[in-house]
Amino acid sequence: MSLRTELRRGIGPWSGAAVAVTVLVAMYGKAPGWQGRWSDASDLLHTAAGLLAGPLAAATGCWQGGRERRRSTGELLASAPRGRLARTLVAAAPAALWPTAGLLGAVAVCLGATWPYAGGGRPFLSVPAADAVAVAALGALGFVAGRLVPWRLAAPLVAAAAYVGLGLPSYTASPARWLSPAADRHTAWHEPLWWFGPAIAVWAGGLAAAALLAYGARHRALALVPLAAACAVAVPVLRLDGGDGPWRPDPEAARLVCDDGTPRVCLSAVDRALLPEASRALAGLNARLRGVPGAPVRWVGGPRAPGPDEAALPDPVAAAAHGVLRDPRQYAYDAAAALSDGGCESGGGGEGIALDLAVQEWLAPAPPGSGVDPAALRPYLDRLRAGSPERQRAFLGRYLTNGPCESAGVPLP
């Protein structure tokens, strides 16, 4: 039977459609969380490829591998002039190629959906390329399992085993976890080592090629060649740190991009598309802080901890959807909370906590439904609002200069 005929019939096309739909549905349910960054999109696609597409491909391969036994056509096919290895490769092709095609289609759709909203950085194409090879390899391994295990329930069991086997290493700290195609990544402000994607492709592809050769080749010792290649590339992976592993800080991604306001609003380069949104959301808060002693010189977002004259910004991507902040008032309120978040255990007791909340509410009023009760803070808010602008600024300067640990001792205007 020709390769074209095998690819056009049977379970292959259905498996490709199932992989594409499954990955797209999973990604769609979390779209606001990944469309703002290339790294987040690549990260979630990688997880979906390992935990969803991989087990589906393995189950497809197992079902495809058991087809001859179910149809009792093994003896007929064995009498064909084509060799055993050639017949094996042609029969396994749908299980390897169709799920891979479905995954690549889903990857293209998701990266296209990210393009209008991603502010900076780039997708790491070596990662989805390695994922595609891993999915094809799982399809081939499932095919060999289907040939060896003549049982109709083998396919769902292979899928379950693949899901557990691919997901379990993510819960360990061993460097061996990076050999799993479903290992978690740290990509927000990181980039992978240049050789990692190709190494994982050789690792997965080598194991699958070894299994196919061991099953179908006349000289089964040939399986040692791809197996040796897989083991060789696994060595440098196993020497990686178990923490960040193959991911290294990307200075360009973490570089701050700032507006020209006072205080300045600065986001990392990968989030620069949301800088106008963050600046507009903080405009009212910045107006109260402008020129006040002790006020931050700039707001900073990203992986770097704020300096002495800086204040931390909430993650703008987590607060946005489709390039727009979902609730600018909540974003400003959360930013104002950073001014009184000093980590003090007492902070002046209940009076200090109430004053901190009142100052936060005065600087950036909480949106409705946020759980803040302005009525409980009314005694403080009335005094804050009743003071003249000069007295308000003087109080705010003393409050910010003293810090949150001594906030209860700052007299109200």
PyMOL commands that set and color helices and strands:
alter all, ss='L'
color gray80, all
select helices_A, chain A and resi 3-8+12-28+31-34+38-65+67-71+74-78+84-114+126-148+154-171+175-179+196-216+220-238+251-254+269-281+283-289+328-340+349-363+374-386+389-402+404-409
alter helices_A, ss='H'
color red, helices_A
select strands_A, chain A and resi 190-192+247-249+256-258+264-268+298-300+310-312+320-321+324-325
alter strands_A, ss='S'
color yellow, strands_A
deselect
rebuild
show_as cartoon
